[in-house]
Amino acid sequence: TSIQLGSSVTKGQRMGAIRDPLGDSEEFITAPFDGIVIGRSNLPLAHEGEALFNLAAFQSIAEAEDIVEEFTSMHDHES
């Protein structure tokens, strides 16, 4: 699963997986609440306690999604 920055997620949605180096065990990462992904780790190695995703919670996810889309469209044209 590839969750992009700015994606909205729902509580319980699978966001990724953690696997041991040999691939013998796998644990899924799920969203603890409805929110929008504002940060994520792209490193192939994670240690216990490190943040793999940062989620922002909003009273209105739909309104926050609109703001993120507006921000993205404004800044995509600046490159």
Backbone bond lengths (Angstrom), bond angles and torsions (degrees), N, CA, C in turn:
res aa  C-N    CA-C-N  psi(-1)  N-CA   C-N-CA  omega(-1)  CA-C   N-CA-C  phi
1 T - - - 1.451 - - 1.520 108.66 -
2 S 1.305 116.55 129.26 1.456 120.51 179.59 1.519 109.38 -114.25
3 I 1.311 116.37 100.93 1.457 122.23 179.12 1.522 107.68 -91.25
4 Q 1.310 116.88 121.24 1.459 122.44 -178.24 1.525 111.20 -90.77
5 L 1.328 116.65 157.12 1.457 121.21 173.34 1.520 108.32 -59.86
6 G 1.321 116.30 137.66 1.456 121.22 -179.36 1.514 113.69 89.09
7 S 1.335 117.27 -7.28 1.469 120.38 178.55 1.518 110.04 -72.27
8 S 1.319 116.18 142.84 1.457 118.96 173.29 1.521 108.00 -91.05
9 V 1.325 116.23 143.94 1.453 122.38 179.15 1.519 108.59 -129.73
10 T 1.318 115.47 154.90 1.457 120.99 177.31 1.519 109.60 -111.70
11 K 1.308 115.48 153.59 1.464 121.11 -179.03 1.523 109.31 -52.86
12 G 1.329 116.02 129.34 1.453 121.96 178.72 1.520 114.60 88.65
13 Q 1.339 117.51 -7.86 1.473 120.61 179.87 1.519 110.20 -67.30
14 R 1.328 116.50 136.08 1.460 120.75 177.43 1.523 109.17 -70.18
15 M 1.340 115.93 127.48 1.455 121.18 -178.47 1.529 111.94 -109.66
16 G 1.307 117.03 -22.73 1.452 120.35 -178.37 1.513 110.06 177.01
17 A 1.320 115.12 -170.66 1.462 120.60 -179.76 1.518 109.40 -142.76
18 I 1.316 114.51 150.57 1.464 121.70 174.24 1.518 106.07 -113.64
19 R 1.322 115.31 128.93 1.468 120.88 179.61 1.523 109.36 -123.84
20 D 1.327 115.51 147.93 1.460 117.72 175.42 1.531 108.04 -74.82
21 P 1.334 118.12 162.71 1.471 120.98 -174.75 1.529 114.81 -55.96
22 L 1.326 117.81 -28.80 1.458 120.69 -179.47 1.525 112.41 -92.60
23 G 1.325 117.11 -5.36 1.459 120.73 178.82 1.513 113.91 77.48
24 D 1.337 116.83 15.87 1.467 120.29 -178.46 1.526 113.37 -77.03
25 S 1.320 117.18 -29.85 1.462 119.31 179.90 1.523 109.89 -132.11
26 E 1.318 114.69 154.30 1.464 120.92 -177.35 1.526 108.37 -143.84
27 E 1.331 115.82 136.56 1.457 121.54 176.49 1.520 107.61 -129.69
28 F 1.318 116.38 132.55 1.454 120.29 -177.60 1.522 111.25 -88.05
29 I 1.323 115.05 144.84 1.460 122.73 175.99 1.513 106.41 -100.30
30 T 1.344 116.26 125.90 1.461 120.02 179.23 1.524 109.78 -121.40
31 A 1.317 115.29 154.02 1.463 120.82 179.82 1.536 109.18 -68.98
32 P 1.338 117.59 128.62 1.469 120.23 -179.66 1.534 112.85 -78.01
33 F 1.338 116.81 -15.05 1.469 121.98 179.69 1.519 108.51 -161.38
34 D 1.326 116.97 166.58 1.467 121.17 174.68 1.522 108.36 -67.36
35 G 1.314 117.45 136.87 1.458 119.50 179.97 1.511 112.48 -175.64
36 I 1.318 114.78 -170.69 1.460 122.69 178.70 1.524 107.68 -123.18
37 V 1.329 115.61 135.41 1.464 121.57 -178.78 1.529 108.50 -73.62
38 I 1.332 116.11 118.14 1.465 120.64 179.73 1.528 111.55 -112.53
39 G 1.317 117.47 -2.23 1.457 121.29 177.06 1.508 109.54 -166.95
40 R 1.333 116.18 150.43 1.461 120.13 175.99 1.522 108.72 -156.90
41 S 1.308 115.05 149.24 1.457 121.03 178.10 1.520 109.01 -86.31
42 N 1.318 116.49 137.74 1.461 121.89 175.81 1.526 111.18 -109.25
43 L 1.320 116.59 6.59 1.459 120.98 -178.85 1.526 110.47 -74.67
44 P 1.312 117.69 142.34 1.461 120.17 -179.03 1.529 113.87 -76.99
45 L 1.325 117.02 -10.33 1.459 121.45 -177.63 1.523 108.73 -126.26
46 A 1.318 116.50 134.31 1.460 121.25 177.76 1.517 109.03 -130.96
47 H 1.314 115.18 144.51 1.454 121.70 176.67 1.519 108.97 -107.50
48 E 1.305 116.05 154.43 1.461 121.30 -179.58 1.529 110.69 -52.72
49 G 1.315 115.82 131.63 1.458 121.48 178.05 1.519 114.70 94.28
50 E 1.330 118.23 -12.39 1.464 120.80 179.34 1.527 110.45 -77.45
51 A 1.326 115.61 144.21 1.463 120.53 177.66 1.522 109.47 -76.64
52 L 1.325 116.22 126.99 1.458 121.02 176.04 1.521 110.43 -97.39
53 F 1.335 116.05 -31.35 1.459 123.00 176.20 1.510 108.72 -138.51
54 N 1.319 116.33 148.62 1.448 122.45 171.27 1.523 106.61 -117.81
55 L 1.339 115.76 124.97 1.459 121.17 179.89 1.510 110.07 -114.33
56 A 1.323 115.41 142.29 1.453 121.54 173.97 1.518 107.92 -107.14
57 A 1.317 116.49 134.67 1.466 121.68 177.74 1.526 108.49 -101.11
58 F 1.305 116.07 139.99 1.456 122.08 -178.97 1.523 109.41 -132.97
59 Q 1.320 116.06 153.66 1.459 119.22 175.23 1.518 109.71 -67.49
60 S 1.334 117.22 -34.72 1.456 121.45 179.13 1.524 108.88 -128.76
61 I 1.328 116.35 102.70 1.463 121.11 -179.95 1.526 109.97 -61.74
62 A 1.331 117.87 -40.97 1.468 121.37 -178.29 1.527 110.44 -60.56
63 E 1.316 117.04 -42.72 1.466 120.61 179.15 1.530 110.58 -65.68
64 A 1.325 116.48 -41.29 1.470 120.23 178.66 1.522 110.67 -65.00
65 E 1.333 117.94 -39.83 1.466 120.80 177.68 1.519 110.75 -60.40
66 D 1.335 117.42 -41.25 1.462 121.41 178.71 1.527 110.86 -61.61
67 I 1.324 116.47 -41.69 1.464 120.98 -179.70 1.524 110.23 -66.25
68 V 1.339 117.36 -42.36 1.470 121.24 178.68 1.529 109.90 -62.30
69 E 1.339 117.44 -44.91 1.466 120.91 179.12 1.528 111.20 -61.71
70 E 1.326 116.89 -42.01 1.468 120.84 179.06 1.527 110.34 -63.62
71 F 1.326 117.08 -45.16 1.459 122.38 179.14 1.529 110.20 -60.16
72 T 1.344 116.30 -46.32 1.455 121.26 -178.72 1.519 111.38 -62.77
73 S 1.310 116.92 -44.58 1.467 119.50 -178.81 1.524 111.14 -65.72
74 M 1.320 117.78 -35.21 1.475 120.66 178.53 1.516 110.65 -66.96
75 H 1.320 117.50 -39.08 1.460 120.96 -174.31 1.515 113.57 -88.59
76 D 1.312 118.56 -19.82 1.471 120.57 176.18 1.522 111.33 -67.67
77 H 1.317 117.49 -28.81 1.467 121.23 -178.14 1.521 113.35 -81.32
78 E 1.345 116.66 -10.15 1.472 120.58 -177.35 1.520 112.21 -83.15
79 S 1.325 119.67 -14.33 1.470 121.07 -175.68 1.495 112.50 -70.31
